[in-house]
Amino acid sequence: MGILINITVFVRYYLDLLIDKLFGLCYDPTREYIPPIKNPILLESATSLAKKIKKHELTSQEIVKAFIDRIHEVNPIINALVDERFNEALKEAEKIDEDIASGTIMEVDFQEKPFLGVPFTSKESTACEGLSWTFGIKKRKGKKANFDAACIKSMKQAGAILLGVSNVPQLNLWQETSNPVYGLTKNPYNTTRNVGGSSGGESSLLAAGATPLGVGTDIGGSCRIPAFMCGVFGHKITNNLVSTEGLTFRTGEETDSMVSVGPMTRFARDLAPFIKVLVGGANAGKLNLDLPVSIKKLKVYYVTDPGDSLMSPFRNEMKKVLMKAVAHLEETCDLKPQELVFQDLQYQYKIWKYWMSVEGNNFKNEINDKKGEVSPMKEILKHFTVGGDFTTATVLNLMNGYLKTANMVDMTKTLKEAFLTKLDDNSILLYPSAPFPASYHHTALIRPYNFACFAIWNAMKFPATQVPMGLNKDSLPLGIQVVAAPYQDRLCVAVAKELETAFGGYVPPTVSGQ
């Protein structure tokens, strides 16, 4: 059996390389390069921008205009932003500047509004009043939201200025951002590569220097997959702390869901204030985000390979980047990091798939804009003959259905308990992100299970931060995940900051063929 497994892994490893080679022959000649980031404002953290507004070193108008200009510069290439409110944003920035100059805005206002005058963007599937809200579904083309989702209200209450909404896969359910309403979003590091999904438009904008803050969501890695592929930070907040109102068809009345709002940033220092805003005052207290974390005293665990046979084999560069983080923390912490091996992790995709089946959503109805269930067989035939309203990814989801296996409940409980014997209020887990960096567009259709290392933490309902760890030889982002026990988000953020300091964090994309 061991020999057979080794042969299978060997064959799949080189099959993946062949897939990349063949797709490269098609895509490489089409590669475009985004313009370099010239305005220093675009390379500031959101918290730094907020401080500079407060200190009268920059105006909100200067900042908002800088990001709008950058969007105009890069969006024709990356196709990330799909609807905007630039005029309204500039007027809001002007009013803030006037109120600061007149003294109407005082110290207490900056304390209560940590992102006062700072722009942000959000994924299109999250309701933003007056902006596109189609979820990439043809039947919703032209649909505009007539209210703000709860998380968008929180951002506006924190003083942040909404610039627009970004592209998503159909109904968010795919690991690449493409739909028949707005098309394909491209990776700023290499436009022939995937940006991930479902918050792919947000990650593309962040990486390109076109927004300082992105509001994503996460039900199966939806903010962390794009964060990995585009070299930025994405955090899955401990579940059930942020209202789901306005996230696609969700009303906010859902309980015990795997979905979580996912803050996305280029700098680790922006994560804690962003999380605070999203969870609100009462829930922020549950997370103790201001409680100091001693990296030196932390207990560190790591998993090198979950052993999920549905995934592609891990490439050496992904193993090396994880072990670089382990080695750094071994030097930094009093206790030596300990490797964990849990056999049930080999079923991580199946565990997540089961819990998706009990989320309470009717995919066949929702993908049809809740106008009755579509016939999978009919849509499959249409798609592969005359064409239909759905992407190939959506058709695969219709074919795939849901996995309803009773023993997944017991397996989830056993695995969660096993992790919680290790993870407490002073320990973290380093976990791999994916088998390899961002691959060519549409290759996820051939390798559909490679997101499982992200999805398992939705099923476990643990907080997790995707941390950028530099670029590989092809100038594509590398990264790992930092996981903690529920309500220990501060530990994820603290380790993300430590790794950012040690390894550089976000690196602006290469802008030429050099």
Secondary structure by P-SEA (a helix, b strand, c coil): caaaaaaaaaaaaaaaaaaaaaaaaacccccccccccccccccccaaaaaaaaaaccccaaaaaaaaaaaaaacccccccccccaaaaaaaaaaaaaaaaaaccccaaaaaacccccccccccccccccccccccccccccccccccccaaaaaaaaabbbbcbbbbbcccccccbbbcccccbbbbcccccccccccaaaaaaaaaaccccbbbbbbcccaaaaaaaaabbbbbbccccccccccccccccccccccbbbbbbcccccccaaaaaaaacaaaaaaaccccccccccbbbbbbccccccccccccaaaaaaaaaaaaaaaacccccbbbbbbccccaaaaaaaaaaaaccccaaaaaacccccccaaaaaaaaacccccccaaaaaaaaaccccccaaaaaaaaaaaaaaacccccbbbbbbcccccccccccccccccccccccccccccbbbbbbbccccccccccbbbbbbcccaaaaaaaaaaaaaaacccccccccccc
